[in-house]
């Protein structure tokens, strides 16, 4: 970890400000729509309002504060968080089914990403209707323009505008608190709702009260982001800033509650309690600030989606995709395919639902699914760390009950549009599982041979002048984890497909480790200046830019006089000219000579289809295409039975 990393992670005023800008956008914009969703179109009822804000307070306390801020933030992987980081911590237990909560949870978080920007931005823009001259303004075109702008700027990075996020969100949260207090001043009685009995009465005694949990849950939808962005801000900064954030959120919710109770019996009729508590003179400024805050919240969610997909690619859960690095900011990346798919999804959601109130009806179903999955992984983390057993069991019982209650209440949203995000989550989960198991099946049947058995032939071939020289340096990417082994296909490629004479044979292996940012390499020299293997150990958040990394290793070896890379051609050697490097990538395809079990055949067929949309191996490893040769070889997994051919005269 560099100095900058430690600087951001240290508890400081700057660190707290950055945390406000990156972490709390989603949860910080939820007051725009939560109480509006709880009250719905029914006449305002004090019991519903008091029960609703009581449930909001205890949801923020139990779900956000206790589960995420206190417990989950402890599960950091070398300072990094997120469901895939948590999975890499617990997969050491060798419990194979933990793959499923990781994949389902990751897919659920990604799927909800197509509703979060539309609902946040729509809720903000619809505030314009509170201003007399904009009463009948069509909001859909404005929301779509903002969303296209938001996704359009991703390719340039957010380093410069990112510095503004913290101050903007600080102003936003101060505004939430001040607006809340301004309403509470007229009715401090609302604070009685801190008593959980008000929430209990709503859920148990009030007709249909339990189903309001689906709307209450919206107050904690950004909780997963607290953990996912742990690496950007550090645990202490998140915990301290959460005290301020939660205080302003609670004040605002209770302030809205005070206004609602003062207008009991009325119908909201499309009005937002959030905007109604604003003074008329401040309304336009409040709408502008809300719009900017929702853009900041959406930006954090999009960045989180890129990080999530990048981790999925490195963990072999997702087809390889083009990744760009728009700035030198650590961990900042841009995945064009994911960016524009999310953008298209958001626009479709806006066009389908039109209004934020209809989006509220569909929002949250997959988020609670993701939270349930992270709870399962967190339970195993607590076991690994040998937490006090009663504490583990207490966590399991409490959060299984709380989150299952939320899930049951959210099922009411399925037919109202929740099926859209659920369908996307199922599709993403299917892609991840197919990709993972197809790689497992393929790797199971790759044949490895002892490299030592072939070293004499490699040495002879390197010196055989009767064979035309293929390259001065021949570099093969190998999947053999054992340094003493090599794929038989590589030996076949060198010796039989077309004998490839080279002065030095290099074998490069990339191993993805469970730490996020590790970057190490090891050199094994089998024959001096003839056969060399390099093993890279890279973290699951590090891009495998093999071309750059390989060049750096070779430069280090030349500096240490471990290898001579000058050309062996006399005329070039005399003038000290470096020899050429050629990379060989062996692309395995499924041979027709296979008889597979139906399940494996279906998985491999889908894998082959997905591979058409995936980045090629050479581009995925960051290789210069001008110096790469791709060789297609058949992957014979299960040979067909022997053919009995009869010869006739």
C-alpha positions as CSV (number, residue, x, y, z in Angstrom):
1,X,0.0,0.0,0.0
2,X,1.3,3.4,-1.0
3,X,1.5,6.6,1.1
4,X,-1.7,8.0,-0.6
5,X,-3.6,4.9,0.4
6,X,-2.7,5.3,4.0
7,X,-3.3,9.0,3.9
8,X,-6.9,8.5,2.7
9,X,-7.5,5.7,5.2
10,X,-6.3,7.7,8.2
11,X,-9.0,9.4,10.3
12,X,-8.8,13.0,9.1
13,X,-11.1,15.9,8.1
14,X,-10.1,15.3,4.5
15,X,-10.8,11.6,4.8
16,X,-14.2,12.2,6.4
17,X,-15.1,14.7,3.6
18,X,-14.1,12.2,0.8
19,X,-16.1,9.5,2.6
20,X,-19.3,11.7,2.6
21,X,-18.8,12.1,-1.2
22,X,-18.1,8.5,-2.1
23,X,-20.0,6.3,0.4
24,X,-23.2,7.9,1.5
25,X,-24.8,9.1,-1.7
26,X,-27.3,6.3,-2.1
27,X,-28.5,6.1,1.5
28,X,-28.3,9.9,1.8
29,X,-30.8,10.5,-1.0
30,X,-33.4,8.0,0.3
31,X,-35.4,10.7,2.2
32,X,-36.5,11.9,-1.2
33,X,-38.9,9.0,-1.5
34,X,-39.2,6.7,1.6
35,X,-42.0,8.4,3.5
36,X,-43.8,9.2,0.3
37,X,-43.8,5.4,-0.4
38,X,-44.9,4.6,3.1
39,X,-47.9,7.0,3.0
40,X,-48.9,6.2,-0.6
41,X,-52.2,7.5,-1.9
42,X,-54.1,6.9,1.4
43,X,-55.2,9.7,3.7
44,X,-52.3,10.6,6.1
45,X,-52.8,8.5,9.3
46,X,-50.7,9.4,12.5
47,X,-50.4,5.7,13.4
48,X,-48.9,4.9,10.0
49,X,-46.5,7.9,10.2
50,X,-45.3,7.2,13.7
51,X,-45.0,3.5,13.1
52,X,-43.2,4.2,9.7
53,X,-40.6,6.6,11.2
54,X,-40.0,4.2,14.1
55,X,-39.4,1.4,11.7
56,X,-37.1,3.7,9.7
57,X,-35.0,4.5,12.8
58,X,-34.7,0.9,13.9
59,X,-33.9,-0.3,10.3
60,X,-31.1,2.2,10.1
61,X,-29.9,1.1,13.6
62,X,-30.1,-2.7,13.1
63,X,-29.4,-3.1,9.4
64,X,-27.0,-0.2,8.6
65,X,-25.4,0.6,11.9
66,X,-25.1,-2.8,13.6
67,X,-24.7,-5.1,10.6
68,X,-22.7,-3.0,8.2
69,X,-20.9,-0.2,10.2
70,X,-20.1,-2.3,13.3
71,X,-19.8,-5.9,12.0
72,X,-19.3,-6.1,8.3
73,X,-16.6,-3.4,8.1
74,X,-14.4,-5.7,10.2
75,X,-14.3,-8.2,7.3
76,X,-11.8,-6.3,5.2
77,X,-9.5,-8.0,2.8
78,X,-6.2,-6.0,3.1
79,X,-8.3,-2.9,3.4
80,X,-10.8,-3.8,0.6
81,X,-14.5,-4.6,1.0
82,X,-17.5,-5.8,-1.1
83,X,-19.2,-9.1,-1.5
84,X,-16.5,-10.7,-3.7
85,X,-13.8,-9.5,-1.3
86,X,-15.7,-11.2,1.5
87,X,-16.0,-14.3,-0.6
88,X,-12.2,-14.5,-1.1
89,X,-11.9,-14.3,2.7
90,X,-14.3,-17.2,3.4
91,X,-13.6,-19.5,0.4
92,X,-10.5,-20.7,2.3
93,X,-12.9,-22.8,4.4
94,X,-13.3,-25.0,1.3
95,X,-17.1,-24.9,1.7
96,X,-18.1,-25.1,-2.0
97,X,-21.7,-23.9,-1.7
98,X,-20.4,-20.4,-0.5
99,X,-19.9,-19.7,-4.2
100,X,-23.7,-19.4,-4.6
101,X,-24.3,-16.6,-2.0
102,X,-21.3,-14.7,-3.5
103,X,-22.6,-15.0,-7.1
104,X,-26.2,-14.3,-6.2
105,X,-25.3,-11.4,-4.0
106,X,-23.0,-9.8,-6.6
107,X,-25.7,-10.3,-9.3
108,X,-28.4,-8.7,-7.1
109,X,-26.3,-5.6,-6.4
110,X,-25.6,-5.2,-10.1
111,X,-29.2,-5.7,-11.1
112,X,-30.5,-3.1,-8.6
113,X,-28.0,-0.7,-10.3
114,X,-30.4,-0.2,-13.1
115,X,-33.2,1.1,-10.8
116,X,-31.2,3.2,-8.4
117,X,-30.1,6.1,-10.7
118,X,-33.6,6.4,-12.3
119,X,-35.5,6.5,-8.9
120,X,-33.0,8.9,-7.3
121,X,-32.9,11.3,-10.3
122,X,-36.6,11.1,-11.0
123,X,-37.5,11.8,-7.3
124,X,-35.3,14.9,-7.4
125,X,-36.5,16.3,-10.8
126,X,-40.2,15.7,-9.9
127,X,-39.7,18.3,-7.2
128,X,-40.0,20.8,-10.0
129,X,-43.7,20.2,-10.1
130,X,-43.9,21.9,-6.7
131,X,-42.9,25.2,-8.4
132,X,-46.0,26.9,-9.9
133,X,-44.5,27.6,-13.3
134,X,-43.3,24.0,-13.7
135,X,-46.4,22.3,-12.4
136,X,-47.0,20.2,-15.6
137,X,-43.4,19.8,-16.8
138,X,-42.6,16.4,-18.4
139,X,-39.9,15.0,-16.2
140,X,-39.0,11.9,-18.2
141,X,-36.9,13.7,-21.0
142,X,-35.0,15.6,-18.3
143,X,-34.2,12.4,-16.3
144,X,-33.0,10.6,-19.5
145,X,-30.7,13.6,-20.5
146,X,-29.2,13.5,-17.0
147,X,-28.7,9.8,-17.1
148,X,-27.0,9.9,-20.5
149,X,-24.8,12.7,-19.3
150,X,-23.9,10.7,-16.2
151,X,-22.9,7.6,-18.1
152,X,-21.2,9.7,-20.9
153,X,-18.7,11.3,-18.5
154,X,-17.5,7.9,-17.1
155,X,-14.9,7.4,-19.9
156,X,-13.1,10.6,-18.7
157,X,-12.8,9.5,-15.1
158,X,-14.0,11.4,-12.1
159,X,-10.7,12.5,-10.5
160,X,-11.3,16.2,-10.9
161,X,-15.1,16.3,-10.3
162,X,-14.7,13.7,-7.5
163,X,-13.0,16.4,-5.4
164,X,-16.4,18.3,-5.4
165,X,-18.4,15.3,-4.2
166,X,-17.4,15.6,-0.5
167,X,-18.4,19.3,-0.1
168,X,-21.6,18.8,-2.1
169,X,-22.7,15.9,0.1
170,X,-21.7,17.8,3.3
171,X,-24.0,20.7,2.2
172,X,-26.7,18.1,1.4
173,X,-26.6,16.4,4.8
174,X,-26.5,19.7,6.6
175,X,-29.6,20.7,4.6
176,X,-31.4,17.5,5.6
177,X,-30.7,18.1,9.3
178,X,-31.7,21.8,9.2
179,X,-34.9,21.1,7.3
180,X,-35.8,18.3,9.8
181,X,-35.2,20.4,12.9
182,X,-37.2,23.3,11.4
183,X,-40.3,21.0,11.3
184,X,-39.5,19.3,14.7
185,X,-39.6,22.6,16.4
186,X,-43.3,22.6,16.0
187,X,-43.9,19.1,17.2
188,X,-41.2,17.4,19.4
189,X,-43.8,14.8,20.2
190,X,-42.8,12.9,17.1
191,X,-39.6,11.9,18.8
192,X,-41.7,9.4,20.8
193,X,-41.4,7.2,17.6
194,X,-37.9,6.3,18.8
195,X,-39.8,3.8,21.0
196,X,-39.8,0.6,18.9
197,X,-43.3,-0.3,20.1
198,X,-44.7,2.2,17.6
199,X,-43.0,0.2,14.8
200,X,-44.2,-3.1,16.3
201,X,-47.8,-1.8,16.5
202,X,-47.7,-0.8,12.8
203,X,-46.4,-4.1,11.7
204,X,-48.5,-6.4,13.9
205,X,-51.8,-4.5,14.7
206,X,-52.3,-2.1,11.8
207,X,-54.2,-3.5,8.8
208,X,-51.7,-4.3,6.1
209,X,-49.0,-2.7,8.2
210,X,-46.5,-5.6,7.6
211,X,-46.4,-4.9,3.9
212,X,-45.2,-1.4,4.5
213,X,-41.8,-2.9,5.4
214,X,-41.2,-3.0,1.7
215,X,-41.3,0.8,1.6
216,X,-39.5,1.1,5.0
217,X,-36.6,-1.0,3.6
218,X,-35.8,1.8,1.0
219,X,-34.2,3.8,3.8
220,X,-31.3,1.3,4.0
221,X,-30.7,0.6,0.3
222,X,-27.3,2.2,0.2
223,X,-25.9,0.1,3.2
224,X,-24.1,-2.3,0.9
225,X,-22.1,0.6,-0.5
226,X,-20.6,1.3,2.9
227,X,-18.9,-2.1,2.6
228,X,-18.2,-2.1,-1.1
229,X,-16.3,1.2,-1.0
230,X,-14.3,0.4,2.2
231,X,-11.1,0.4,0.2
232,X,-11.6,4.0,-0.9
233,X,-12.0,5.5,2.5
234,X,-11.1,3.2,5.4
235,X,-13.1,1.8,8.3
236,X,-12.6,4.7,10.8
237,X,-13.6,7.4,8.3
238,X,-16.8,5.5,7.4
239,X,-17.7,4.9,11.1
240,X,-17.2,8.4,12.3
241,X,-18.9,10.1,9.3
242,X,-21.8,7.7,9.7
243,X,-22.6,9.2,13.1
244,X,-23.1,12.6,11.4
245,X,-25.0,11.1,8.4
246,X,-27.4,9.0,10.5
247,X,-28.1,12.0,12.7
248,X,-29.1,14.2,9.8
249,X,-31.1,11.4,8.1
250,X,-33.1,10.7,11.3
251,X,-33.7,14.4,11.9
252,X,-35.0,14.7,8.3
253,X,-37.3,11.7,8.5
254,X,-38.7,12.8,11.9
255,X,-39.1,16.3,10.5
256,X,-41.1,14.9,7.5
257,X,-43.1,12.9,10.0
258,X,-44.0,16.1,12.0
259,X,-45.2,17.8,8.8
260,X,-47.3,14.7,7.8
261,X,-49.0,14.5,11.3
262,X,-49.8,18.2,11.1
263,X,-51.6,17.4,7.8
264,X,-53.4,14.2,8.9
265,X,-56.4,13.2,6.9
266,X,-55.1,14.9,3.8
267,X,-53.9,12.9,0.7
268,X,-50.4,13.6,-0.7
269,X,-51.7,13.5,-4.2
270,X,-48.2,13.1,-5.8
271,X,-46.6,15.6,-3.4
272,X,-43.3,14.7,-1.8
273,X,-43.0,15.2,2.0
274,X,-39.3,15.9,1.4
275,X,-40.0,19.0,-0.7
276,X,-43.1,20.1,1.3
277,X,-41.0,20.8,4.4
278,X,-38.8,23.3,2.4
279,X,-39.6,27.0,2.6
280,X,-41.0,28.3,-0.7
281,X,-38.1,30.6,-1.2
282,X,-35.6,27.7,-0.9
283,X,-37.5,25.2,-3.1
284,X,-35.7,25.8,-6.4
285,X,-32.3,25.7,-4.6
286,X,-33.4,22.5,-2.8
287,X,-34.4,20.8,-6.1
288,X,-31.0,21.8,-7.7
289,X,-29.1,20.4,-4.7
290,X,-31.2,17.2,-4.7
291,X,-30.5,16.7,-8.4
292,X,-26.7,17.1,-7.9
293,X,-26.8,14.8,-4.8
294,X,-28.6,12.1,-6.8
295,X,-26.0,12.4,-9.6
296,X,-23.2,11.9,-7.0
297,X,-25.1,8.9,-5.6
298,X,-25.5,7.4,-9.0
299,X,-21.8,8.0,-9.8
300,X,-20.8,6.0,-6.7
301,X,-23.1,3.2,-7.7
302,X,-21.7,3.1,-11.3
303,X,-18.1,3.1,-10.1
304,X,-19.0,0.2,-7.7
305,X,-20.5,-1.8,-10.6
306,X,-17.2,-1.4,-12.5
307,X,-15.3,-2.7,-9.5
308,X,-17.7,-5.6,-9.0
309,X,-17.4,-6.7,-12.7
310,X,-13.6,-6.4,-12.6
311,X,-13.4,-8.6,-9.5
312,X,-15.8,-11.1,-11.2
313,X,-13.6,-11.3,-14.2
314,X,-10.5,-11.9,-12.1
315,X,-12.3,-14.6,-10.1
316,X,-13.4,-16.3,-13.3
317,X,-17.1,-15.4,-12.7
318,X,-17.5,-13.2,-15.8
319,X,-16.4,-13.2,-19.5
320,X,-13.3,-11.0,-20.1
321,X,-14.2,-7.4,-20.9
322,X,-12.3,-4.4,-22.1
323,X,-11.1,-2.3,-19.1
324,X,-9.8,1.2,-19.3
325,X,-8.1,3.4,-16.7
326,X,-9.2,7.0,-17.2
327,X,-7.1,8.4,-14.4
328,X,-4.2,7.5,-12.1
329,X,-6.6,7.3,-9.2
330,X,-6.1,3.9,-7.4
331,X,-8.9,1.5,-8.1
332,X,-10.6,3.7,-10.7
333,X,-11.5,1.9,-13.9
334,X,-14.0,2.1,-16.7
335,X,-15.6,-0.8,-18.5
336,X,-17.3,0.4,-21.6
337,X,-19.6,-2.6,-22.1
338,X,-20.9,-2.5,-18.5
339,X,-21.3,1.3,-18.7
340,X,-23.5,1.4,-21.8
341,X,-25.5,-1.7,-20.7
342,X,-26.3,0.0,-17.4
343,X,-27.1,3.2,-19.3
344,X,-29.5,1.4,-21.6
345,X,-31.1,-0.4,-18.6
346,X,-31.6,2.8,-16.7
347,X,-33.3,4.5,-19.8
348,X,-35.6,1.5,-20.3
349,X,-36.6,1.7,-16.6
350,X,-37.4,5.4,-16.9
351,X,-39.5,4.9,-20.0
352,X,-41.3,1.9,-18.5
353,X,-42.2,3.3,-15.1
354,X,-42.3,7.1,-16.0
355,X,-42.8,8.1,-12.4
356,X,-40.6,7.6,-9.3
357,X,-43.7,6.4,-7.3
358,X,-44.0,3.5,-9.7
359,X,-40.3,2.8,-9.4
360,X,-40.6,2.7,-5.6
361,X,-43.0,-0.2,-6.1
362,X,-40.3,-2.2,-7.9
363,X,-37.3,-1.1,-5.9
364,X,-35.5,-3.0,-3.2
365,X,-36.4,-6.7,-4.0
366,X,-33.0,-7.7,-5.2
367,X,-31.1,-5.5,-2.7
368,X,-32.6,-7.5,0.2
369,X,-31.6,-10.7,-1.7
370,X,-28.0,-9.3,-1.8
371,X,-28.1,-8.5,1.9
372,X,-29.3,-12.0,2.8
373,X,-26.4,-13.5,0.8
374,X,-23.8,-11.2,2.4
375,X,-25.2,-12.3,5.8
376,X,-24.5,-15.9,4.9
377,X,-20.9,-15.1,4.0
378,X,-20.4,-12.9,7.0
379,X,-21.5,-15.8,9.3
380,X,-18.6,-18.0,7.9
381,X,-16.2,-15.1,8.3
382,X,-17.2,-14.8,12.0
383,X,-16.6,-18.6,12.3
384,X,-13.1,-18.3,10.7
385,X,-12.2,-15.4,13.1
386,X,-13.4,-17.5,16.0
387,X,-16.0,-15.0,17.3
388,X,-17.9,-15.9,20.5
389,X,-20.4,-18.7,19.4
390,X,-23.4,-17.1,21.1
391,X,-22.6,-13.9,19.2
392,X,-22.5,-15.8,15.9
393,X,-25.8,-17.6,16.6
394,X,-27.4,-14.3,17.8
395,X,-26.4,-12.7,14.5
396,X,-27.8,-15.6,12.4
397,X,-31.1,-15.6,14.3
398,X,-31.7,-11.8,14.4
399,X,-30.6,-11.1,10.8
400,X,-32.3,-14.2,9.3
401,X,-35.5,-13.0,10.9
402,X,-35.1,-9.3,10.0
403,X,-34.0,-9.9,6.4
404,X,-36.5,-12.7,5.7
405,X,-39.2,-10.3,7.0
406,X,-38.0,-7.7,4.6
407,X,-37.8,-10.2,1.8
408,X,-41.4,-11.5,2.4
409,X,-42.7,-7.9,2.5
410,X,-40.8,-7.1,-0.7
411,X,-42.4,-10.0,-2.5
412,X,-45.5,-7.8,-2.8
413,X,-43.4,-5.8,-5.3
414,X,-42.8,-8.7,-7.7
415,X,-45.8,-8.0,-9.9
416,X,-45.4,-4.3,-9.6
417,X,-42.1,-4.3,-11.5
418,X,-39.8,-6.1,-9.1
419,X,-39.7,-9.0,-11.5
420,X,-37.5,-6.8,-13.8
421,X,-34.6,-6.5,-11.5
422,X,-35.1,-10.1,-10.3
423,X,-35.0,-11.3,-13.9
424,X,-31.8,-9.4,-14.5
425,X,-30.3,-10.8,-11.3
426,X,-31.2,-14.4,-12.4
427,X,-29.6,-13.8,-15.8
428,X,-26.4,-12.4,-14.3
429,X,-26.2,-15.3,-11.8
430,X,-26.7,-17.8,-14.7
431,X,-23.8,-16.1,-16.7
432,X,-21.5,-16.2,-13.7
433,X,-22.2,-19.8,-12.8
434,X,-21.9,-21.0,-16.4
435,X,-18.6,-19.2,-16.9
436,X,-17.2,-20.5,-13.6
437,X,-18.2,-24.1,-14.1
438,X,-17.3,-24.2,-17.8
439,X,-13.7,-23.1,-16.8
440,X,-13.7,-25.8,-14.2
441,X,-14.8,-28.5,-16.7
442,X,-12.2,-27.3,-19.3
443,X,-9.4,-27.1,-16.8
444,X,-10.2,-30.6,-15.5
445,X,-9.3,-32.1,-18.9
446,X,-6.2,-30.1,-19.7
447,X,-3.3,-32.5,-19.9
448,X,0.0,-31.4,-18.2
449,X,3.4,-33.0,-18.7
450,X,6.7,-32.7,-16.8
451,X,8.7,-29.8,-18.2
452,X,12.0,-31.6,-17.2
453,X,11.2,-34.4,-19.6
454,X,11.3,-32.0,-22.6
455,X,14.2,-29.7,-21.6
456,X,16.8,-31.7,-23.6
457,X,14.7,-31.4,-26.8
458,X,14.0,-27.7,-26.2
459,X,17.8,-27.1,-25.8
460,X,18.6,-29.1,-29.0
461,X,15.9,-27.3,-31.0
462,X,17.2,-23.9,-29.8
463,X,20.6,-24.7,-31.3
464,X,19.4,-26.6,-34.4
465,X,20.3,-24.2,-37.3
466,X,18.5,-26.4,-39.8
467,X,15.2,-25.2,-38.4
468,X,14.2,-21.7,-39.4
469,X,14.2,-19.4,-36.4
470,X,10.7,-18.5,-35.4
471,X,11.6,-15.7,-32.9
472,X,14.5,-14.7,-30.8
473,X,12.2,-14.8,-27.7
474,X,9.2,-17.1,-27.7
475,X,6.7,-16.4,-24.9
476,X,3.9,-18.8,-24.0
477,X,1.1,-18.1,-21.5
478,X,0.6,-21.3,-19.4
479,X,-2.2,-22.2,-17.0
480,X,0.0,-24.8,-15.1
481,X,0.1,-23.8,-11.4
482,X,3.0,-26.2,-10.8
483,X,6.2,-24.7,-12.0
484,X,7.6,-28.1,-12.9
485,X,4.7,-28.8,-15.4
486,X,3.5,-27.5,-18.7
487,X,0.5,-28.1,-20.9
488,X,1.1,-30.9,-23.4
489,X,-0.5,-28.6,-26.1
490,X,2.4,-26.1,-25.6
491,X,5.0,-28.8,-26.2
492,X,3.0,-30.0,-29.2
493,X,2.9,-26.4,-30.5
494,X,6.7,-25.9,-30.2
495,X,7.8,-29.3,-31.5
496,X,5.2,-30.7,-33.9
497,X,2.6,-28.2,-35.2
498,X,5.4,-26.3,-36.8
499,X,8.8,-26.6,-35.1
500,X,9.4,-23.3,-33.5
501,X,13.1,-22.5,-32.9
502,X,13.9,-19.6,-30.5
503,X,16.9,-18.5,-28.6
504,X,15.0,-18.3,-25.4
505,X,11.7,-20.0,-24.5
506,X,9.7,-18.1,-21.9
507,X,6.7,-19.6,-20.0
508,X,4.5,-17.0,-18.2
509,X,1.8,-17.9,-15.6
510,X,-0.6,-15.5,-13.9
511,X,-2.0,-16.6,-10.6
512,X,-4.9,-14.6,-9.1
513,X,-4.6,-14.4,-5.3
514,X,-7.1,-13.6,-2.6
515,X,-5.5,-10.2,-1.7
516,X,-6.8,-7.2,-3.7
517,X,-3.6,-5.4,-4.8
518,X,-0.7,-7.9,-4.5
519,X,1.8,-7.6,-7.4
520,X,4.7,-10.1,-7.2
521,X,6.7,-12.3,-9.5
522,X,9.1,-15.2,-9.3
523,X,11.6,-16.3,-11.9
524,X,12.5,-20.0,-12.4
525,X,15.5,-20.6,-14.8
526,X,15.4,-24.2,-16.1
527,X,18.3,-23.7,-18.7
528,X,20.4,-20.6,-18.5
529,X,19.6,-18.2,-21.3
530,X,17.3,-20.9,-22.9
531,X,14.2,-21.9,-20.9
532,X,12.8,-19.5,-18.3
533,X,9.5,-19.4,-16.4
534,X,7.9,-16.3,-14.8
535,X,5.1,-16.6,-12.3
536,X,3.0,-13.5,-11.6
537,X,0.9,-13.4,-8.4
538,X,-1.6,-10.6,-8.8
539,X,-4.5,-9.5,-6.6
540,X,-8.1,-9.9,-7.7
541,X,-8.4,-6.1,-8.3
542,X,-5.2,-5.8,-10.3
543,X,-5.5,-5.8,-14.1
544,X,-3.3,-8.5,-15.7
545,X,-1.4,-6.2,-18.1
546,X,1.0,-9.0,-19.0
547,X,2.9,-7.1,-21.7
548,X,3.9,-4.3,-19.4
549,X,4.7,-6.5,-16.5
550,X,6.7,-9.0,-18.6
551,X,8.8,-6.1,-20.0
552,X,9.4,-4.8,-16.5
553,X,10.6,-8.3,-15.3
554,X,12.9,-8.7,-18.4
555,X,14.4,-5.2,-17.8
556,X,15.1,-6.2,-14.1
557,X,16.7,-9.4,-15.2
558,X,18.9,-7.7,-17.8
559,X,19.9,-5.1,-15.1
560,X,20.9,-8.0,-12.8
561,X,22.8,-9.7,-15.7
562,X,20.5,-12.8,-15.3
563,X,19.7,-12.9,-19.1
564,X,21.0,-11.7,-22.4
565,X,18.2,-10.4,-24.6
566,X,20.3,-9.1,-27.5
567,X,19.7,-10.7,-30.9
568,X,21.7,-13.9,-31.6
569,X,21.9,-12.9,-35.3
570,X,25.6,-12.0,-35.9
571,X,24.9,-8.7,-37.6
572,X,22.4,-7.5,-35.0
573,X,24.3,-8.9,-32.0
574,X,27.4,-7.0,-33.1
575,X,25.4,-3.8,-33.0
576,X,23.8,-4.8,-29.6
577,X,20.2,-4.8,-31.0
578,X,17.6,-6.4,-28.8
579,X,15.9,-9.6,-30.2
580,X,12.3,-9.8,-31.1
581,X,9.6,-11.1,-28.7
582,X,6.6,-13.1,-29.9
583,X,3.8,-14.2,-27.6
584,X,1.9,-17.4,-28.4
585,X,-1.7,-17.7,-27.0
586,X,-3.3,-21.2,-27.3
587,X,-7.0,-20.8,-27.8
588,X,-8.8,-24.1,-26.9
589,X,-12.1,-24.8,-28.7
590,X,-14.5,-27.6,-28.1
591,X,-13.8,-30.5,-30.4
592,X,-16.6,-32.4,-32.1
593,X,-14.8,-35.6,-31.0
594,X,-16.5,-35.4,-27.6
595,X,-19.2,-37.4,-25.9
596,X,-20.2,-35.3,-22.8
597,X,-22.8,-35.7,-20.1
598,X,-25.8,-33.5,-21.0
599,X,-25.3,-31.0,-18.1
600,X,-21.6,-30.4,-19.1
601,X,-22.5,-30.1,-22.8
602,X,-25.2,-27.5,-22.0
603,X,-22.7,-25.5,-19.8
604,X,-20.0,-25.6,-22.4
605,X,-22.3,-24.7,-25.3
606,X,-23.5,-21.6,-23.4
607,X,-19.9,-20.8,-22.5
608,X,-18.9,-21.0,-26.2
609,X,-21.8,-18.6,-27.0
610,X,-20.8,-16.2,-24.3
611,X,-17.2,-16.3,-25.5
612,X,-18.2,-14.6,-28.8
613,X,-19.0,-11.5,-26.7
614,X,-15.9,-11.8,-24.5
615,X,-12.6,-10.1,-25.0
616,X,-10.0,-12.3,-26.8
617,X,-7.3,-13.8,-24.6
618,X,-4.5,-11.7,-26.0
619,X,-6.4,-8.4,-25.4
620,X,-7.6,-9.5,-22.0
621,X,-3.9,-10.1,-21.0
622,X,-2.9,-6.7,-22.4
623,X,-0.7,-8.1,-25.1
624,X,0.5,-6.1,-28.1
625,X,-1.5,-7.6,-30.9
626,X,1.3,-7.0,-33.4
627,X,3.5,-9.5,-31.6
628,X,0.9,-12.2,-30.8
629,X,0.1,-15.4,-32.5
630,X,-3.1,-17.2,-31.6
631,X,-3.2,-20.9,-32.1
632,X,-6.5,-22.8,-32.0
633,X,-6.3,-26.3,-30.6
634,X,-9.2,-28.8,-30.0
635,X,-10.1,-29.5,-26.4
636,X,-10.9,-33.2,-26.5
637,X,-12.7,-33.7,-23.2
638,X,-14.4,-37.1,-23.6
639,X,-13.2,-38.9,-26.7
640,X,-15.8,-40.8,-28.7
641,X,-15.8,-44.6,-28.6
642,X,-13.3,-46.3,-30.9
643,X,-14.5,-46.4,-34.5
644,X,-14.7,-49.9,-36.0
645,X,-14.0,-49.3,-39.7
646,X,-14.0,-52.3,-42.0
647,X,-11.7,-52.4,-45.0
648,X,-13.0,-53.9,-48.2
649,X,-11.2,-55.1,-51.3
